[in-house]
């Protein structure tokens, strides 16, 4: 009997209803899409544990701060920053760069569809697995 791949548990923290709807639309057998019940957690400690990836909406300064807090936690899951627009005079590209500088493993420019989100999740998981694998020595 073939072993099944473990499901990737992904948490979305984003107040944007369009992003939440697209995220809920992920119908992949190996991805479990969980939406954070609050629009923003009061602190990172409010984010449920046990996730393999966290996606944070970074369309606002609050979102960037939540992302930075998550990325600063030792041993935490990789985070993806997702934005559809800039804020406070910043372009979308600038906001996504700020997300990477704050520790995001990847960014998604929105409005994103479910398939784009699933591809980003898979890329981050593959990168994490490659980094965790022991280096192979050449003969």
N, C-alpha and C positions, 0 to 999 in steps of 0.2 A: 504494500500500500504506500503510495507516494505521500510524503509529508507536505502539508500545506504551509505556505508562507505565513508568518505571523502578521497580523494586521498592524498597520501604522496608525497610531492614535494621534490625531491632529486637532489642536485647539485653536479656534479663531477668537481673537479679542478685537472687535471692531464695532463701533456704533452705527456704521453705515448699513442701512437695510438692504441695499442692492448687493453689497459685498456679502452680507450674511446669507442672502438668498442664493447667490452664485455658489457660495461655499457649501450650502446644504445640498446643492445639486450634484455634488460629487457622488457618482454611483460606481465607484471602483470596489471590487471585491476585497482588496487588501488595504483600503483606506477607511478608517472610521472618522467621520467628520463630526466634531463636537463644537458647538457654539457656546462661548462663555455666556452665562445667564445675565450678567450685568453688561451695560454698555462699556464701562471701564471699571476694572477692579480698583478698590481703594488703595491697595498696595499689591505688590507682586506676590505676597504671601497668600492673597486671595485667589490666585490662579491655581486651579487644580493640578495636582502632581500626576505623574504617570503618563504624561504625553511624550510622544516621540518628536514632535515638531510643534512649534507655536507660531501662528501667523498673527501679526499685529498690524492694524490699520494705522498708518503713519501720516494721515492727512492733516493732523493737528500737532501742535507742540506737546499736548498730553500724550498722544500716541507715540511720539518719538521718545518721550521720557519713560513710558511703560516698556518700550522695546529696549532702551538702554538699561533699565533696571533688570529685565529678564536676562539680557546678555551678560550682565555683570555677575550673575549667580554662578558659582562654581558647580560644575557637573550638571547644569541644566540642559534642557533640550535645545537644539538649534532653533533660531528664530528667523522668520521671514518677514520683511517689511513690505506692506502692500499699500499703495496709494493710487488714487485716481486724479488727484489735483494737488497743486502746491497750496501754500498758505502764507499769510503775512508777507506777500510780495515775492515769495520764493517759487521758482518753477518746479514742476513735477520732477524733473531730472535732479534738481538740487536737493529736493526732499528725499529722493531715493538714495542719493549719495550720502546724505546725512545719516540715513538708516544704516548703510553699510559701515560708515565710520563709527557708529555706535554699537557695532557688533553683529549686524544681521548677516546670516550665512548666505542670503539671497534676497532679491527684491522682485516685486511684481508690479508692473505698471498697469493700472486699471483704466477703465472698468474691465476687470478680468472675468473670463468665463471659467466654468468648472474645470474644463480640460486643461487650461493654462495653469490653474492652481494645482491640479494633480501632477502635472509635469514638473512644476517647481518643487513640490514635496518630494517626488521621486529623486530629483537631482540632488537635493540636500541630503537625503538619506543615503544615496549612493556615495556621495562625497564623504560623509561621516564614516561609512563602512570602510571606504578605501583608506582613510586616514587612520582608522583603528587597526587595520590589518597589519600584521608584522611585515617588515620589509623582506623581500625575497633576495637572497644572495645569489649572484650569478656564479656559475661553476667555472 
